[in-house]
Amino acid sequence: MIDASGTWGTPNVLGASGLPARGESTVAAFLEHALPDVLGAARDRFAGRHTLVVGAGHSAANTLLSLAELAESTPGTEVTWAIRTASPARTYGGGDADALPARGALGSRLRAHVDAGRIRLLTGFSVHALTPTDGRVSVAVRHADGSEESATVDRIVAATGFRPDHSIAAELRLDLDPIMGAARALAPLIDPNEHSCGTVPPHGVDELAHPEVGYYAVGMKAYGRAPTFLMATGYEQVRSVVAALAGDWDAARDVQLDLPETGVCNSNPDDSATGDSCCGPAPTAEPAARGLATGISGGLLSTPLNLVTLDTAPSGGQAGGCCS
Ligand SMILES: Cc1cc2nc3c(=O)[nH]c(=O)nc-3n(C[C@H](O)[C@H](O)[C@H](O)COP(=O)(O)OP(=O)(O)OC[C@H]3O[C@@H](n4cnc5c(N)ncnc54)[C@H](O)[C@@H]3O)c2cc1C
């Protein structure tokens, strides 16, 4: 079974912790998922209105650029962009250093709009609560120091990423990384705290295998919650898996991947703690807010398991185990 069903159907919530923000279910009428057709079918929902775009990925960047274009032709259209980190450096990307020029240009165009004030940028923005207010929606933010503030807008675009839905394989023996929702062997290779889409090492059937023989999730879903998937990676995954299923293990294990450099060091650089340049000298302070798009902090490999130490058995008493 090759599961290539993607993650598009299960977007992340707006709540910065990865759980729905307070009141999120009550404001569905104001919410848009990633990539609404701002300049086309959905134009009327945004024209002459104030939209808040939440998220720091390319989906957010594309929506912001469309909204800025709409604002040029439609008076009263306002655009605010909210990110959890302290700097938009990751979204601005590598500019001219990006091996994919169109991707680099996205970030550069976005930066120009922000610098010119056509897009208002809110950093350190962690959505905490959402409340319908006189035909608009109020968004309350809780800062790291516990203080709160709120903004009131007409619409919210939640460009907060996606997560896999493994329920289709719920009866199968999957070995998933508990943070990433990707195959356990693959997870450290794609950890977004360590890798950008351009630095993921080649991988194939061995890293995608599960205890359930013959089941493979490939493509976007293979990456679980990591936002760094590229189609080139998926093509090589599929080639490797299919070669293995055909019995050609030499070909299956000869994985090759030549990914385009992003021009940034990784997908979640120390932009939380430093300024714009993610590729400069190592910061002296520990980054304050590393983590997945869904709010789990810390690199996959940097969080040791907490081990519980059991008391030794009291003298003459039972050890506490049922089988001792
Ligand atoms: C906004 C955005 C932009 C991206 N841009 C790029 C880019 O420029 N370059 C790049 O390399 N990558 C890009 N990616 C990443 C990735 O390459 C794409 O998301 C790609 O479409 C993933 O391919 P996929 O086949 O794994 O999943 P999908 O393209 O999502 O395909 C999954 C398919 O499975 C179907 N499906 C779902 N559930 C079921 C079910 N139960 N039964 C049957 N069918 C089902 C879906 O309807 C869909 O047709 C982008 C991702 C996003 C979100």
The ligand as an SDF file (V2000), in Angstrom:
LIG
                    3D

 53 58  0  0  0  0  0  0  0  0999 V2000
    1.0730   26.0470   -1.0740 C   0  0  0  0  0  0  0  0  0  0  0  0
    2.0890   25.0140   -1.4060 C   0  0  0  0  0  0  0  0  0  0  0  0
    3.0140   25.2720   -2.3920 C   0  0  0  0  0  0  0  0  0  0  0  0
    3.9770   24.3360   -2.7080 C   0  0  0  0  0  0  0  0  0  0  0  0
    4.8670   24.6340   -3.6840 N   0  0  0  0  0  0  0  0  0  0  0  0
    5.8150   23.7300   -4.0130 C   0  0  0  0  0  0  0  0  0  0  0  0
    6.7430   23.9860   -5.0480 C   0  0  0  0  0  0  0  0  0  0  0  0
    6.7300   25.0540   -5.6620 O   0  0  0  0  0  0  0  0  0  0  0  0
    7.6780   23.0470   -5.3260 N   0  0  0  0  0  0  0  0  0  0  0  0
    7.7160   21.8660   -4.6700 C   0  0  0  0  0  0  0  0  0  0  0  0
    8.5610   21.0290   -4.9730 O   0  0  0  0  0  0  0  0  0  0  0  0
    6.8350   21.5920   -3.6900 N   0  0  0  0  0  0  0  0  0  0  0  0
    5.8900   22.4750   -3.3420 C   0  0  0  0  0  0  0  0  0  0  0  0
    4.9960   22.1950   -2.3410 N   0  0  0  0  0  0  0  0  0  0  0  0
    5.1520   20.9650   -1.5550 C   0  0  0  0  0  0  0  0  0  0  0  0
    4.6650   19.6920   -2.2710 C   0  0  0  0  0  0  0  0  0  0  0  0
    5.5120   19.4380   -3.3440 O   0  0  0  0  0  0  0  0  0  0  0  0
    3.2400   19.7760   -2.7570 C   0  0  0  0  0  0  0  0  0  0  0  0
    2.4160   19.9630   -1.6400 O   0  0  0  0  0  0  0  0  0  0  0  0
    2.7960   18.5010   -3.4920 C   0  0  0  0  0  0  0  0  0  0  0  0
    1.5260   18.7420   -4.0220 O   0  0  0  0  0  0  0  0  0  0  0  0
    2.7240   17.2770   -2.5880 C   0  0  0  0  0  0  0  0  0  0  0  0
    2.3710   16.1810   -3.3920 O   0  0  0  0  0  0  0  0  0  0  0  0
    1.6350   14.9020   -2.8430 P   0  0  0  0  0  0  0  0  0  0  0  0
    1.3270   14.0580   -4.0490 O   0  0  0  0  0  0  0  0  0  0  0  0
    2.4140   14.2940   -1.7540 O   0  0  0  0  0  0  0  0  0  0  0  0
    0.2680   15.4170   -2.1670 O   0  0  0  0  0  0  0  0  0  0  0  0
   -0.9590   16.1660   -2.8570 P   0  0  0  0  0  0  0  0  0  0  0  0
   -0.5540   16.9600   -4.0360 O   0  0  0  0  0  0  0  0  0  0  0  0
   -1.6840   16.8720   -1.7530 O   0  0  0  0  0  0  0  0  0  0  0  0
   -1.8530   14.9810   -3.4050 O   0  0  0  0  0  0  0  0  0  0  0  0
   -2.6110   14.1340   -2.5510 C   0  0  0  0  0  0  0  0  0  0  0  0
   -3.7910   13.5900   -3.3370 C   0  0  0  0  0  0  0  0  0  0  0  0
   -4.4050   12.5540   -2.5820 O   0  0  0  0  0  0  0  0  0  0  0  0
   -5.8100   12.7450   -2.6070 C   0  0  0  0  0  0  0  0  0  0  0  0
   -6.3860   12.1020   -1.4250 N   0  0  0  0  0  0  0  0  0  0  0  0
   -6.3750   12.5530   -0.1470 C   0  0  0  0  0  0  0  0  0  0  0  0
   -6.9980   11.6560    0.6590 N   0  0  0  0  0  0  0  0  0  0  0  0
   -7.3780   10.6380   -0.1210 C   0  0  0  0  0  0  0  0  0  0  0  0
   -8.0700    9.4220    0.1260 C   0  0  0  0  0  0  0  0  0  0  0  0
   -8.4710    9.0550    1.3300 N   0  0  0  0  0  0  0  0  0  0  0  0
   -8.3120    8.6060   -0.9190 N   0  0  0  0  0  0  0  0  0  0  0  0
   -7.8930    8.9420   -2.1650 C   0  0  0  0  0  0  0  0  0  0  0  0
   -7.2480   10.0780   -2.4600 N   0  0  0  0  0  0  0  0  0  0  0  0
   -6.9990   10.9170   -1.4530 C   0  0  0  0  0  0  0  0  0  0  0  0
   -5.9660   14.2570   -2.6430 C   0  0  0  0  0  0  0  0  0  0  0  0
   -7.2440   14.6130   -3.1220 O   0  0  0  0  0  0  0  0  0  0  0  0
   -4.8450   14.6510   -3.6010 C   0  0  0  0  0  0  0  0  0  0  0  0
   -5.2500   14.5630   -4.9250 O   0  0  0  0  0  0  0  0  0  0  0  0
    4.0120   23.1050   -2.0180 C   0  0  0  0  0  0  0  0  0  0  0  0
    3.0710   22.8520   -1.0200 C   0  0  0  0  0  0  0  0  0  0  0  0
    2.1150   23.7980   -0.7130 C   0  0  0  0  0  0  0  0  0  0  0  0
    1.1020   23.5030    0.3650 C   0  0  0  0  0  0  0  0  0  0  0  0
  1  2  1  0
  2  3  1  0
  2 52  2  0
  3  4  2  0
  4  5  1  0
  4 50  1  0
  5  6  2  0
  6  7  1  0
  6 13  1  0
  7  8  2  0
  7  9  1  0
  9 10  1  0
 10 11  2  0
 10 12  1  0
 12 13  2  0
 13 14  1  0
 14 15  1  0
 14 50  1  0
 15 16  1  0
 16 17  1  0
 16 18  1  0
 18 19  1  0
 18 20  1  0
 20 21  1  0
 20 22  1  0
 22 23  1  0
 23 24  1  0
 24 25  2  0
 24 26  1  0
 24 27  1  0
 27 28  1  0
 28 29  2  0
 28 30  1  0
 28 31  1  0
 31 32  1  0
 32 33  1  0
 33 34  1  0
 33 48  1  0
 34 35  1  0
 35 36  1  0
 35 46  1  0
 36 37  1  0
 36 45  1  0
 37 38  2  0
 38 39  1  0
 39 40  1  0
 39 45  2  0
 40 41  1  0
 40 42  2  0
 42 43  1  0
 43 44  2  0
 44 45  1  0
 46 47  1  0
 46 48  1  0
 48 49  1  0
 50 51  2  0
 51 52  1  0
 52 53  1  0
M  END
$$$$
